[in-house]
Amino acid sequence: MQPWRRILYEKQPYPDNYTDESFLDSLVTNARVQTVPFLAIVRDAVVVSQRVAVLALFLAGFYAMLFNKLRPSTVIIFDVVSMMFASGFILLIRDWPGDLCGI
């Protein structure tokens, strides 16, 4: 019987799912694994969750105004107050030691 070869396009006298002992010899596990710092993962997760939260707030405000549950002036006041709060928070943490926010 001819030896098994790793070739799909030829008919071989073995079943389709047959593998011999040398099948996993060339397997290299975790050859290019890169370790990522935990704070980098947290920072990236915060960016994604922040964008999802902003989208959810926008949709909630849109539907509330669409069904007359919220006045547009209330939305503008909320936007201005939250912008002032966020600007103050960024100014507060800007001078903290370390790279907390990347600003």
VOGU-3710 file (C-alpha; in Angstrom, 3 decimals, decimal comma):
1> mqpwrrilye> 0,000/0,000/0,000  1,356/3,415/-0,866  2,203/5,760/2,009  -0,306/8,419/3,011  0,398/11,946/1,708  -1,181/15,237/2,652  -2,719/15,888/-0,775  -6,399/16,563/-1,318  -6,590/16,494/-5,091  -5,436/12,877/-5,601
11> kqpypdnytd> -7,392/9,763/-4,905  -5,713/7,767/-2,126  -6,538/4,331/-0,737  -7,295/5,865/2,665  -10,551/7,323/4,017  -11,032/11,102/3,787  -10,506/11,655/7,503  -7,383/9,461/7,794  -4,213/10,887/9,327  -1,009/9,092/10,123
21> esfldslvtn> 1,408/9,574/13,012  3,326/12,351/11,245  0,253/14,553/10,809  0,943/16,827/13,797  4,737/16,808/13,533  4,831/20,112/11,685  2,337/21,768/14,028  3,689/24,852/15,765  1,535/26,086/18,614  1,576/29,688/19,824
31> arvqtvpfla> 4,371/30,719/17,465  3,528/34,419/17,386  1,743/35,041/20,666  1,937/38,631/21,806  1,226/39,591/25,374  -0,913/42,687/25,732  -0,873/44,754/28,926  -4,090/44,619/30,904  -4,502/48,415/30,979  -4,348/48,547/27,177
41> ivrdavvvsq> -7,190/46,034/26,979  -9,226/47,995/29,527  -8,616/51,253/27,631  -9,775/49,691/24,362  -12,848/48,193/26,042  -13,745/51,582/27,523  -13,593/53,171/24,068  -16,008/50,589/22,664  -18,409/50,777/25,605  -18,348/54,594/25,479
51> rvavlalfla> -19,406/54,575/21,833  -22,190/52,091/22,554  -23,393/54,256/25,456  -23,381/57,414/23,313  -25,387/55,624/20,635  -27,883/54,379/23,233  -28,295/57,906/24,650  -28,809/59,338/21,181  -31,449/56,746/20,302  -33,232/57,208/23,630
61> gfyamlfnkl> -33,329/60,969/23,156  -34,451/60,637/19,547  -37,337/58,328/20,376  -38,327/60,420/23,400  -38,520/63,532/21,220  -40,266/61,592/18,444  -43,090/60,583/20,787  -43,205/63,986/22,557  -41,876/62,684/25,871  -38,939/65,103/25,837
71> rpstviifdv> -38,588/68,679/24,648  -35,651/69,631/22,394  -34,655/72,391/24,824  -34,189/69,779/27,552  -31,861/67,818/25,285  -29,818/70,956/24,550  -29,522/71,769/28,266  -28,432/68,186/28,997  -25,838/68,373/26,203  -24,378/71,640/27,475
81> vsmmfasgfi> -24,209/70,470/31,099  -22,629/67,133/30,176  -20,100/68,871/27,893  -19,114/71,207/30,715  -18,783/68,285/33,134  -16,678/66,252/30,694  -14,423/69,229/29,909  -13,871/69,871/33,603  -13,116/66,201/34,209  -10,563/66,130/31,381
91> llirdwpgdl> -8,900/69,285/32,725  -8,817/67,689/36,170  -7,152/64,436/35,126  -4,873/65,982/32,497  -2,133/66,743/35,035  -2,317/63,465/36,953  0,898/61,407/36,968  1,061/58,568/34,490  -0,731/58,115/31,222  -4,321/57,723/32,384
101> cgi> -6,220/58,991/29,398  -3,651/59,496/26,650  -4,367/63,219/26,298
//
